[in-house]
């Protein structure tokens, strides 16, 4: 399986930065004090979710949209 076909789901920004470096799509599960880092040049998560249920909902919405079937692209919330 190619890295582009994988998604790393984590609650720590540094974990998703590492996964993005290998070509994975990433989803960040936010927690108090653990939001995406809005730093210029730093890749942002493909998906930002409040919890696993929110992540499942967002993935379901993406898979039902013909334009969003891949995991890459801009973050959605």
N, C-alpha and C positions, 0 to 999 in steps of 0.2 A: 504494500500500500504506500502510495506517495504521501509525503508530508502535507501537501496541499489538500489531501482527502481527509485529513485528521483535524480534530479540534481539541485543544487543551482547555479544560474548564478549571478555574482556580479562584481562590479568594485572596490571592496575594499578587500584587502587580509585578513583582520581580519574576515570579514563575511564568506569567504570560509573556513577559518581555523575552525570556529565554526561549519559549516555545515559538514565538514569532520569528526569532532569529534562525530557527531551523525550518521555517516555511509553514508552520501550522497556522490555522485560523485559531482565534482565541475568544473565550467568553470569560468575563470577569463577574464574579458574584460579589456584589458590594456588601460591606459590613461597616458599622460605625468606624469612621476614621480611615477607611480603606477605599477611597474613590479612585477613579482613573487619574493619572498624573498628566495635567494639561501642560506639557513641556514641548516647546517647538522642536520638531525633528524626532520626537519619541513616538513610535507607532502606538496607535490607540487600539483598544479591543474591538473586535468585530461585533460583539454583542456585550452589552452591560445589562445585568439582571439583578434584581433585588434578592432572589432566592432561586432554588432549583425549579420550583413550579413556574416562576416567571420565565426562566430560561426555556423550559419545555414549551411554554406558550409561544415565545418568540420564535423558536425553531419551527414549531408547527405553522406559524404564519409565514415564515420564509419558504417552507417546503410547499405550501399551497399557492405561492405566487410564482408565476412562470419566470419573472425577471429576477427572482431572488433564490433560485434553487441551489446555487453554490454557497459555500460558507464564507467566502471572501467578501471583501467590500467594506463599506463604511459601517461604523457602529450604529446599531439601532437600539432604541430604548423603549 
